[in-house]
Amino acid sequence: MRHDLIMVRQRLEPNVENATISELKETARVGTSQTALRCTAIQFLLAGTTCQQVCHDLKVTDRALHKWINAFNHCGIYELIVKKRPRQTRILEGQKAQELL
């Protein structure tokens, strides 16, 4: 097996300057359950918990945790907030749809 082909995931740590633990707690309280999960994960990491332990305790994947850390590091606490996705709009509305049916 060639070791030079194996990609090692870089160890990520949240940027402590982006938010305090109390700010993360406040955001977790006002957001959705997904937002709370993301904020809790970052809180644990800022408190010194390892990525492996956070993944195990919160039952999230390593990949998801790394995405949250990257988002937090690049854009701050507001990037952890889950936003509503736009719904698909109908192409045909009301009378037009009825005529085709």
C-alpha positions as a printed NumPy array, in Angstrom:
array([[  0.   ,   0.   ,   0.   ],
       [  1.365,   3.398,  -0.954],
       [  1.334,   5.781,   1.961],
       [  1.801,   8.844,  -0.237],
       [ -1.698,   8.355,  -1.671],
       [ -3.437,   8.342,   1.661],
       [ -4.983,  11.69 ,   2.447],
       [ -4.849,  12.615,   6.085],
       [ -7.595,  14.926,   7.256],
       [ -6.145,  18.032,   8.8  ],
       [ -6.974,  18.48 ,  12.457],
       [ -9.424,  21.351,  12.735],
       [-10.085,  23.417,  15.791],
       [-12.661,  26.172,  16.104],
       [-11.38 ,  29.731,  16.108],
       [-11.872,  30.925,  19.687],
       [-12.106,  34.535,  18.519],
       [-15.334,  33.921,  16.563],
       [-17.621,  33.473,  19.571],
       [-17.65 ,  32.758,  23.273],
       [-19.258,  29.716,  24.842],
       [-22.011,  31.94 ,  26.277],
       [-22.754,  33.352,  22.792],
       [-22.963,  29.823,  21.427],
       [-25.353,  28.848,  24.242],
       [-27.585,  31.838,  23.489],
       [-27.681,  31.026,  19.778],
       [-28.471,  27.381,  20.549],
       [-31.511,  28.472,  22.593],
       [-33.087,  30.602,  19.885],
       [-32.419,  28.379,  16.878],
       [-33.719,  25.059,  15.648],
       [-32.631,  21.72 ,  17.096],
       [-30.065,  21.432,  14.283],
       [-28.665,  24.851,  15.161],
       [-28.492,  23.804,  18.817],
       [-26.609,  20.642,  17.866],
       [-24.042,  22.608,  15.849],
       [-23.567,  25.183,  18.599],
       [-23.216,  22.457,  21.227],
       [-20.557,  20.711,  19.16 ],
       [-18.507,  23.902,  18.893],
       [-18.996,  24.571,  22.626],
       [-17.591,  21.144,  23.458],
       [-14.599,  21.727,  21.2  ],
       [-13.9  ,  25.152,  22.721],
       [-14.037,  23.517,  26.164],
       [-11.313,  21.07 ,  25.12 ],
       [-13.265,  17.968,  24.107],
       [-11.724,  15.989,  21.242],
       [-13.408,  15.717,  17.846],
       [-13.773,  11.967,  18.303],
       [-15.524,  12.417,  21.634],
       [-17.851,  15.114,  20.267],
       [-18.828,  12.855,  17.342],
       [-19.483,   9.977,  19.715],
       [-21.42 ,  11.988,  22.31 ],
       [-23.574,  13.921,  19.842],
       [-23.91 ,  11.043,  17.379],
       [-22.698,  13.036,  14.378],
       [-20.258,  12.104,  11.656],
       [-16.701,  13.337,  11.518],
       [-17.476,  14.886,   8.15 ],
       [-20.425,  16.895,   9.507],
       [-18.367,  18.125,  12.453],
       [-15.562,  19.248,  10.17 ],
       [-18.051,  21.132,   7.967],
       [-19.409,  22.937,  11.037],
       [-15.913,  23.831,  12.255],
       [-14.971,  25.175,   8.812],
       [-18.177,  27.199,   8.605],
       [-17.633,  28.596,  12.104],
       [-14.001,  29.461,  11.396],
       [-14.737,  31.194,   8.094],
       [-17.997,  33.001,   8.855],
       [-18.511,  32.934,  12.614],
       [-21.444,  31.906,  14.744],
       [-24.098,  32.95 ,  12.227],
       [-22.971,  30.251,   9.814],
       [-24.04 ,  27.612,  12.377],
       [-27.653,  28.793,  12.219],
       [-29.766,  26.516,  10.041],
       [-31.621,  28.575,   7.478],
       [-34.88 ,  27.673,   5.808],
       [-34.468,  26.334,   2.316],
       [-36.655,  27.886,  -0.332],
       [-39.542,  25.701,  -1.408],
       [-40.029,  24.74 ,  -4.991],
       [-42.651,  26.917,  -6.625],
       [-45.261,  25.616,  -8.976],
       [-44.72 ,  26.294, -12.617],
       [-48.449,  26.391, -13.321],
       [-50.925,  27.822, -10.892],
       [-54.674,  27.478, -10.414],
       [-56.705,  27.788, -13.621],
       [-53.818,  26.921, -15.965],
       [-53.139,  23.692, -14.082],
       [-56.842,  22.775, -14.17 ],
       [-57.047,  23.381, -17.911],
       [-54.169,  21.011, -18.564],
       [-55.666,  18.302, -16.375]])
